[in-house]
Amino acid sequence: MRRIFLLVVLSRLVLCAGADPLPQPLSLEQALALADEAHPEILLARAEEARAEAELQETRSDDDLSVLVEGRLQYLDPAEQSNFQETNDSQAQLRVAKRLYDFGYTRAREASAEAGLEAARWQGLDARQSQQLKVMKAFFDVLLADLEYTRDNEAVAIAFVRVDKLRERHKLGQVSDLELLKHETQYEKVLSRRTASAARQREMRLRLALAMNRPDELPADLVLPPVPDMAQDLPEVGELYARVLQGNPSLKALRQRITAARQTLEAAARRYGPVLRGEMLANYYNRETRSTSPFSAALVLEMPLYSGGREDAEAAKARARLLDSQARLSRLELELRQQVLDLHLDQEKLRRRAKELRVREEYRDLYLDRSRTLYELERTSDLGDAMVQTSAVKLELARIRFQWLLNRARLRALAGKLLDGQEEKGENG
């Protein structure tokens, strides 16, 4: 099983190394699809699932048929009064044994392993969701970094024009040294801000590349996602929490952990109980005596009489694991309730803020048109400031919309849905 898993992992890594280059431009849907391409976080979840599956197979094989062949080359110095003076006491034996019934012990262990595998599968879904959310956030951060650079680049261009004009006037003695230094200081400030924005563009692209498991390929151009309909009514908090309570993969994983712990506790209570086993022996003896027999079959009942403190210790350990899982489940339910409430309230605030910004955007567009007209008529105009303010409003509106989309994706993930539109499944992959 381990060899098979390692081969799968290596094949995925080879495929990833020889994967096609990133699409240009890159859409959000394409970026989310790349989130599942052998990312280490996903591989770790698959490794945990493979381990749980191996444990289940091991448990199921405990009561399989056991076939053993034993050969013995043996020299014997017989007693003088023995009727069998043969010194070659070599023998061969074929032993076939099978546990027939252990009064629920094996069944409890198998049920515990099955629940553990199911929990690992739900944890795998949670890992995929988390990685997709990281990719989505990184994708939006790249777009915001580009908009920030556009705003700061416009500010630098405007500040440079102003400083250049002031320098000419300073040469003519129309502007004081203090006034010139004041504007040059402002120019250096906006220039530093643009430099920081350019660095942030590369930083955000690197984060997106790492989230997609493409560290050597920085995405250049990204496709803006469609503008979301933020006017639609939001479900009530109670309805959202009901969806999360029913479909959240972490909750489902913990419920399976509780089932596994209960079955482990049941197995601990039956571990030192009676066992009924069937045995068949086929023997060959080089030195036959009156007590040797070529074949025998038996039903063997084992009845442990004393196990010391081992049974109590194992039961206490299983009980502690059960209590731990139950406490984690209760804590997670409270945390999810708080997360749902926070996301719901945040969506309401974002919707209100977006409405305000759309009105301001319309105002800034009209103001920019007015400033451009005055500039073309060679009248006094604040065209540069109007352009910067317009870019700033568009940046803030984009930030609000992206946060809305991210919150909506988080609510979907909390309810057990993958962000690429697939329905939830209790399996990883």
N, C-alpha and C positions, 0 to 999 in steps of 0.2 A: 504494500500500500504506500509506504513512504517513497519507494523508488518510483512508483507511478506518479505520485504528486510532484516529486522533484523533476521528472521529465516534463510534466505539464508546465511547471513554472519556468524551466529553462527554455522550452519551446515558445512560451509567451514572451520571454525576454528577447529571444532571437527575433521573433516577429516584430516586437516593438522597435528593436534596433534597426531593422530594415523596413520600417513602416514608411508609407508615403509621406511626402512633405506636407506641412500644414496648408490647408486651403487658404488662398488669398483672394478676396478678403475672407475673414473667419467669422462665421455666424455663431450665435449663442448655442443653437441646436448642435452644430458641429463640435463646439467646445465641450458640451455636455457628453456627447457620444465618446469623445476621447478620454473622458474621466474614468472609464472602465477598462482602458487598455493597459492591463498589467501594472497598475499603480501599486507601489509597495503596500499602501494601506489596504487595498483590495486583496492583494496576495496574502497578507496576514490574516484577513478574515477567512479566506479560502483555506489557509493552512489550519486554522482552528476548526473549520468544518470537517476537513479531512481527518484531523485527530479524533474528533467526536465520532466520525463514521468508523474509524478503525477500532475505537473502544467498543462500539456496538457490535462489530464483527467478532471481536475477541470474546465478548460476553456470550454471544450466541454460540460460539464454538466450544464453550466450556463443557457442555453435556453431549458433544458429538461422540460418535463411535471411536473408541480407542483400540488400535491394533498394534500389538507389540510382538516382535520375534526376539527371542533370547537364546543364545548358544553358549555352552560352557564346556571347555576342554579341561578335564579334571582327572587327576591321578588319585587313586584311593588304595590305601593299605588296609585290606579287610582284616577283621578279627580272625584269630585262628579257629574259633568255634563256628564261624559263619559258614553257611551252606553256599554262599556266593563269593567265590574267591577271585573273581574278575577284578583286575586293578584299574581298568579303563572305565571310569565313571562319568564319561562325557555324556551330555544330554542337550536337547533342543526343545524349545517350548514356544508355541504360538498362543498368545493371550489376547482375547477379544473381550472388551468391557464397555459398558455403557451405563451412564447414570439414568435410571428410569424415572425416579421421582424424588424430589427433595422438599416436598411440602411447601412450594411457593418461593423458595429462595432464588432459584435461577430466574424465574419469571419476574420477580421484583427487580433484580439487577438488570434484566433486559429492558424492562419498562423504564428504569432510570436512565439507561444509556440512550434509549429512543428519545426520551424527553430532552436529554442533553444535546443530541444531534439537532433536534428541532430548534432548540434555543440558539445553537450556533448558526443555523440558517437564518433566523431572524436577526441575529447580530450582524450577519453578512449583509443583509438588506440595509440595516442601519449604517453600516460602513459605506455602502454605495451612496446612500442619501447624503451622508456627511461630505463625501468627496465631491458630489455634484454641487452641493451648496458652496463649497470652497471655490469651485471653478466658476460658478455664477457670480459670486462676490468679486473674485479676481477679474472677471470679464468686465463687470461694471466699473471697477476701479481703474482699469485701463482707459475706458471711455471718458471717465471723469478727469483723469490725468490729462488727456488730450484737450478737453474743454478748458481746463485750467491753464494749459500752455497757450491756447488760443487767446484767452483773456489777457494773460500776462504779456504775450507777444504784442498785442495791440497797445497795451499800456506803455511798453518800451518804445514802440514806434512813435507814439504821440509825445512821450516825454523827450525823445531825441529831437523831434522837430522843434519843440518849444525851447529846449536848451540851445539848439543851433541858432535859432532866431535871436535869442537873448545874447549869445556870444557876438553876433554881428552888431547888435545894438550896443553891447558893451564896448566894442572897438570904437564906436562913434561917441561914446561918452553918455549914452542915453540911459544906461542901466548901471547901477552901483555894483561894486564887488560883492557886497553882502547879498544882494538880490540874485546875482548870478550863482554864487555858491549855494544859496538855498535851493535853487532849481537843479543844480548839478547834483546836490545831495539826494534830492528826490529821484533824479534819473538813475543814480547808482543803486538806490533802494529798489526800484522797480526792475532794474537789470538783474540784481541778485535774486529777486523773486522769480524772474523768468528762468534763470539758471537752475534754481531749485525745482521749478516745474519740469524742466527738461530732464533733470535727474530722476524725478518722480515718474516720468513716462517710462523710462527704462526699467526702473525698479518694479513698477506695476506689471510691465510686460514679462519680466523675469518671474514674478510670482505666479502669473497666469501660466507660463510655460511649465513651471514646477508642478502646479496643480494638475496640469494635463499630462504630466510625466514626459514632457518634451523639453528637458533643460537646455538642450543645445539649439532650440529653435524658438526665437522670440517672435511672437506674432506681430506683423506690421500693421495691417489694416483690419479693423473690426467693423462688422455690420451693426448699425444701431437697431435695437429691437423695436418692434411696433409700439406706438404710444398706447399704454394701457387705458382701459376705460375705468377711471377712478370714480365715476359717478354711480356705478352700480352699487346696490344695497349689499351690505355685508351680512353674513349669517349671524345670528345671535351667539353670544358667548357660550350659552348652554349647548347649542347645536354643535358648535365647533369642538367643545370639550367631549361631547358624546362620540364624535367621529374619532378623536384622538384616543379616547379610552378604548374604543373598539379596534382600531387599526394600528396603533403605535407599535413599531417593531421591538423597541426596547421593553415595553410593557409585556408584549407577547413572549419575548425571550425570558423575562423574569418569571412569568407564570409557568413557563416550561421548566425553569430552574427549580421552582417550588415543587412542581410535580416530580422532578428527578430527586429532589431531597426527600420527599415523602416516601418514594419507592426505595431510596437508599436506607431510610429508617426502617422500612418494612423488611428489607433484606437483612439488616443488622439483627433484627429480632429473630430471624429464621436461619442465620448463618450456622449456628451450632445446634441445629435440629437434626432429626433423623434423616437418613439418606438410603434409598433403595437402589441397589445396583445389580445389574446382571453381568455374569462372567462365564466365559467358555475357555477351556484350556485344552490344547492338543499337544501331547508330549511324545518325544522320542527319547528312549534311554538306550545307551550302549550296554549298560549293565542293568538288566531287569531283575527285580526282586518281587516278593509277594505284595509289597506296598506301592509299587509303581503302577500307574494306569495310563493308557494312551489318550484317554479323553475324559473330560469332566465338565459339567455345567452346574451353575449355582445362582440362586438369588441371595444377595447379601444385604442384610439390613444393618446399617451402622447407627448406633444410638449413643451419642456423646453423653457422658454423665457429669463431667465437670470441665468448665472452660476458664476457670479463674475469673479475673476481672476483665478479660478481653471483650466479652459480649457487652458489658455495661459501658466500656470505653468507646466501642464502636457506635453504640446507640447514642451516647452523649455527643459524639462528634457529628453524627448525622443530624441529630436534633438541633445542634448549634448551627449547622449549615442551613437547615430549614428556617430557623428563626432569622438568620441573616438575610436570606432571600425574601422573606416576608417583610422585613423592615425596609429593605431596598425598594420593594414594590410600593409600599405605602409612601416612602419618601419621593419616589419618582412620580407617583400620581399627583402629589402636591406640587412638585416642581413643574409638571406639565400643565397643571391648572393655572399656575402663575404665568408660564410662558404664553399660553393661549390668551389670557387676559391682557398681558402686556402687548402682544402682537395686535390684538383687536383694537386696543386703545391707540396704538401707534398708527394703525391704518386710518382711523378716524382723524387723527391729527394731520397725517400726511395729506389726506383728501382735502381738508380745510386749507392747509398751507398751499397745496397745488392750485386751488381755486383762486387764492389771493395772488399767486405768482402769475397765473394766466392773465389776470387783469393787468398786472404790472407789465407783463410782456407786451400786451397790446399797447399800453401807454408808451413803453420804451420804443416800440417799432414806429409809432406815430411821431414820437419826439425825434427819433433818428431821421425820419423822412424830412421833418421840418428843418433840422440842423443841416442836412445835406442840401436842401433847397437854398437855405441862407448862404451856405458855403459856395454854391454854384453862382449865386448872385453877388459874390464877393463882399458880403456883409459880415459883420462880426458873428461868429458861430462857435459853438462848443461841440463841433462834430466829433472830435476825438473822444471827449468825455462821454458823449452819447453812445459811441460805439463800444467803449469799455463797459458802460453800464448795461447795455443790451446783452453783451456777452456774459456778464456776471449774472443777469437774470436767467439766461438760458442755462447756464451752469447749475444754478440753484434749482431750477425746475427739473433738469435732468437728474440731479441728485435725489430729489423727491420721488420722481418716477421710478428710478432704479431701486430705491429703498422699498417702495410699494411692491415692485415685482419680487424682490428678495423676501419680503415678509410673507407675501402670498405663497412663495415656494416653500418657505419654512413651515407654514401652516399645512401645506400639502404633505410635506415630508413627515411632520408630526403625526399625520393621520395614516402613514404607511404607504404613501404614494411616491413612486419615482418621478423625478422632474422631467424625464423624457417622455412622459405620457403612459408608461407601462403600468399595469395594475400590480398591486403588491403581491408578493409571493413569499412563502416561508422558506426561501432557499436563496443561496448566494450564487448567482450566475445562471 
